[in-house]
Amino acid sequence: MRQIVLDTETTGLEVSQGHRIIEIGCVELINRKLTGNHYHQYINPHREIDQGAIEVHGITNDFLADKPAFEVALPGFLEFVQGAELVIHNAPFDIGFLNAEMQRVSDTTARLDELCSVTDTLVMARAKHPGQRNSLDALCQRYTVDNSQRDLHGALLDAEILADVYLAMTGGQTALQLSDSGTDNDGQSLSEQIVRLTAGRQALPVIKASPEEISAHEAYLEEIAASNGGKVLWRGEAISEEA
């Protein structure tokens, strides 16, 4: 399973106002593991960048003056992402900008979401954490992902951070193989790599409740009994199906 975690930076917020892409960053996941392969490109938008956008990402027109136009970068970008599942935070924003750029190159060019499937991690986060903040920074805090280098937004850095957030939000590593059979990529038997902790293990200590803890527990059971007609399941007293 090949996934590309993608982020962009732009000259402004509204593609409908003619704003353009100035940076694309992508990192590759295969079978939910970062491969180290990435795509990163700065792009000359041939228009001024809004001051508010510069304050977010720190990229200026002077810096982009010698960078390629989008049509020059497009073939390499499409070669990297085509056929993969794109993982994007707030996907309509990035896909909208990328589709607009691709249409400027040629009005016969397919839309990016026709070439790749798209997973929106903002939609996922809102479903998992309704009513909470689900920005990338908020998710980093929630899933203890290090974003200490994120003083300014940057497409490649944000893609790398989002990859860690996505893996944490969807259950971490899932490629663990528990079978004793088969071999790994180096040809070594998987059963030879499994360390079994059976012989020589010490018995786990048993920590018993103190008299104070037992007394507090009994007092709590009395409270339950008083509110439940005298019945307490933890004392082994049967509770009728009508209760």
C-alpha positions as CSV (number, residue, x, y, z in Angstrom):
1,M,0.0,0.0,0.0
2,R,1.6,3.2,-1.2
3,Q,0.6,6.5,0.4
4,I,1.9,10.0,-0.1
5,V,1.5,12.5,2.7
6,L,1.2,15.9,1.0
7,D,1.2,19.6,1.9
8,T,1.5,22.9,0.0
9,E,2.2,26.5,0.7
10,T,0.5,29.3,-1.3
11,T,0.5,33.0,-2.0
12,G,-2.8,33.4,-0.2
13,L,-5.9,31.6,1.0
14,E,-8.3,31.8,-1.9
15,V,-7.7,30.0,-5.1
16,S,-10.7,31.8,-6.6
17,Q,-8.7,35.1,-6.2
18,G,-5.9,33.8,-8.4
19,H,-3.6,32.7,-5.6
20,R,-0.9,30.2,-6.6
21,I,1.2,27.4,-5.1
22,I,4.7,28.3,-4.1
23,E,5.9,25.0,-2.3
24,I,4.9,21.3,-2.5
25,G,6.2,18.8,0.0
26,C,5.5,15.0,0.0
27,V,6.7,12.0,2.0
28,E,6.2,8.4,1.0
29,L,4.6,5.7,3.2
30,I,4.6,2.0,2.0
31,N,2.7,-0.4,4.2
32,R,2.4,2.3,6.8
33,K,6.2,2.8,7.1
34,L,8.1,5.9,6.1
35,T,10.5,5.0,3.3
36,G,12.7,8.1,3.3
37,N,11.6,9.0,-0.3
38,H,10.2,12.5,-0.7
39,Y,9.3,15.1,-3.2
40,H,10.0,18.8,-2.4
41,Q,9.8,21.7,-4.8
42,Y,9.6,25.5,-4.5
43,I,7.7,27.2,-7.3
44,N,7.8,30.7,-8.8
45,P,4.1,31.8,-8.7
46,H,4.7,34.8,-11.0
47,R,2.5,37.0,-8.7
48,E,3.0,38.8,-5.4
49,I,2.6,36.8,-2.1
50,D,0.2,38.3,0.4
51,Q,1.9,39.7,3.5
52,G,-0.3,37.6,5.7
53,A,0.9,34.4,3.9
54,I,4.6,35.5,4.3
55,E,4.0,35.8,8.0
56,V,2.8,32.2,8.1
57,H,5.4,30.4,5.9
58,G,8.2,33.0,5.6
59,I,8.6,32.5,1.9
60,T,9.2,35.7,-0.2
61,N,9.0,36.6,-3.9
62,D,12.8,37.3,-3.8
63,F,13.5,33.7,-2.6
64,L,11.3,32.3,-5.4
65,A,12.6,34.4,-8.2
66,D,14.9,31.7,-9.6
67,K,12.6,28.8,-8.9
68,P,10.8,26.9,-11.7
69,A,7.2,27.6,-12.8
70,F,4.5,25.1,-11.9
71,E,4.4,23.7,-15.5
72,V,8.1,22.8,-15.2
73,A,7.6,21.0,-11.9
74,L,4.4,19.2,-12.8
75,P,5.9,16.1,-14.6
76,G,8.1,15.2,-11.7
77,F,5.3,15.8,-9.2
78,L,2.9,13.6,-11.1
79,E,5.5,10.9,-11.5
80,F,6.0,10.8,-7.7
81,V,2.3,10.8,-6.7
82,Q,0.4,9.1,-9.5
83,G,-1.6,6.1,-8.4
84,A,-0.9,6.6,-4.7
85,E,-3.3,7.4,-1.9
86,L,-2.8,11.0,-0.9
87,V,-3.0,11.9,2.8
88,I,-3.7,15.6,3.3
89,H,-4.9,17.7,6.2
90,N,-7.8,19.8,5.0
91,A,-7.6,18.2,1.6
92,P,-10.0,20.5,-0.3
93,F,-7.6,23.4,0.1
94,D,-4.5,21.7,-1.3
95,I,-6.4,19.7,-4.0
96,G,-8.2,22.8,-5.1
97,F,-4.9,24.7,-5.6
98,L,-3.3,21.8,-7.3
99,N,-6.2,21.2,-9.7
100,A,-6.2,24.9,-10.5
101,E,-2.5,24.8,-11.3
102,M,-2.9,21.7,-13.4
103,Q,-5.7,23.3,-15.4
104,R,-3.6,26.3,-16.1
105,V,-1.0,24.1,-17.7
106,S,-3.6,22.4,-19.9
107,D,-7.4,22.3,-19.7
108,T,-7.3,18.7,-20.8
109,T,-5.2,17.6,-17.8
110,A,-7.0,15.2,-15.4
111,R,-7.8,16.5,-11.9
112,L,-5.4,15.3,-9.2
113,D,-8.2,13.6,-7.3
114,E,-8.9,11.6,-10.5
115,L,-5.3,10.3,-10.6
116,C,-5.1,9.6,-6.9
117,S,-7.4,8.7,-4.1
118,V,-7.5,11.2,-1.2
119,T,-7.8,10.8,2.5
120,D,-8.5,14.0,4.5
121,T,-7.0,13.7,8.0
122,L,-9.0,16.8,9.2
123,V,-12.2,14.9,8.4
124,M,-10.8,11.9,10.3
125,A,-9.8,14.0,13.3
126,R,-13.2,15.7,13.5
127,A,-14.9,12.3,13.5
128,K,-12.6,10.9,16.2
129,H,-12.5,14.1,18.4
130,P,-15.8,16.0,17.8
131,G,-16.0,19.4,19.4
132,Q,-12.2,19.7,19.9
133,R,-9.5,21.6,18.1
134,N,-8.1,19.5,15.2
135,S,-5.5,21.7,13.7
136,L,-2.2,20.0,12.9
137,D,-0.6,21.6,16.0
138,A,-3.5,20.5,18.2
139,L,-3.2,16.9,16.9
140,C,0.6,17.0,17.5
141,Q,-0.1,17.8,21.2
142,R,-2.9,15.2,21.4
143,Y,-0.7,12.4,19.9
144,T,2.6,13.6,21.4
145,V,4.2,14.2,18.0
146,D,7.2,16.5,18.1
147,N,6.5,19.8,16.2
148,S,9.1,21.9,18.0
149,Q,10.8,22.8,14.7
150,R,7.5,24.3,13.3
151,D,8.1,28.0,14.0
152,L,6.9,28.7,10.5
153,H,4.8,26.5,8.2
154,G,6.8,24.6,5.5
155,A,5.3,22.1,3.1
156,L,7.9,19.3,3.5
157,L,8.2,19.7,7.3
158,D,4.4,19.8,7.7
159,A,4.1,16.7,5.5
160,E,6.6,14.8,7.7
161,I,4.8,15.9,10.9
162,L,1.4,14.9,9.4
163,A,2.8,11.5,8.5
164,D,3.6,10.9,12.2
165,V,0.2,12.2,13.2
166,Y,-1.7,10.1,10.7
167,L,0.1,6.9,11.8
168,A,-0.6,7.7,15.5
169,M,-4.2,8.6,14.8
170,T,-4.9,5.4,12.8
171,G,-3.3,3.0,15.3
172,G,0.5,3.4,15.0
173,Q,2.5,0.6,13.3
174,T,0.3,-2.2,11.9
175,A,2.9,-4.2,10.1
176,L,3.8,-6.4,13.1
177,Q,3.8,-10.0,12.1
178,L,3.0,-12.5,14.8
179,S,3.5,-15.7,12.8
180,D,6.4,-18.0,13.5
181,S,6.7,-18.8,9.8
182,G,8.2,-16.9,6.9
183,T,11.2,-14.7,6.4
184,D,12.0,-11.0,6.6
185,N,13.5,-8.8,3.9
186,D,17.0,-10.0,4.8
187,G,16.0,-13.7,4.4
188,Q,16.2,-14.4,8.1
189,S,13.6,-16.7,9.6
190,L,11.0,-14.7,11.5
191,S,10.9,-17.4,14.2
192,E,14.6,-16.9,14.8
193,Q,14.0,-13.3,15.6
194,I,11.4,-13.9,18.2
195,V,12.7,-13.8,21.7
196,R,10.6,-15.9,24.1
197,L,10.6,-14.8,27.7
198,T,9.6,-18.1,29.3
199,A,12.5,-19.7,31.1
200,G,14.0,-17.9,34.2
201,R,11.2,-15.4,34.5
202,Q,10.5,-14.3,38.1
203,A,6.9,-14.5,39.4
204,L,5.1,-11.2,39.4
205,P,4.7,-9.6,42.8
206,V,1.3,-9.7,44.4
207,I,0.4,-6.4,46.1
208,K,-2.5,-6.7,48.6
209,A,-4.8,-3.9,49.5
210,S,-4.1,-2.2,52.8
211,P,-6.7,-2.2,55.7
212,E,-7.5,1.4,54.8
213,E,-8.1,0.6,51.1
214,I,-10.3,-2.3,52.1
215,S,-12.3,-0.1,54.4
216,A,-12.7,2.6,51.7
217,H,-13.8,-0.1,49.2
218,E,-16.5,-1.4,51.6
219,A,-17.8,2.1,52.2
220,Y,-18.1,2.6,48.5
221,L,-20.0,-0.6,48.1
222,E,-22.4,0.5,50.8
223,E,-23.1,3.6,48.8
224,I,-23.9,1.5,45.8
225,A,-26.1,-0.8,47.8
226,A,-28.0,2.2,49.2
227,S,-28.8,3.5,45.7
228,N,-29.5,0.0,44.2
229,G,-32.0,-1.6,46.6
230,G,-29.3,-3.3,48.7
231,K,-27.9,-5.3,45.8
232,V,-24.2,-5.1,44.9
233,L,-22.8,-7.2,42.1
234,W,-19.2,-7.1,43.4
235,R,-20.4,-8.9,46.6
236,G,-21.7,-11.8,44.5
237,E,-25.4,-10.9,45.1
238,A,-27.6,-11.7,42.2
239,I,-29.4,-8.9,40.5
240,S,-32.7,-9.7,38.7
241,E,-33.0,-9.1,35.0
242,E,-35.7,-6.5,35.8
243,A,-33.1,-4.3,37.7
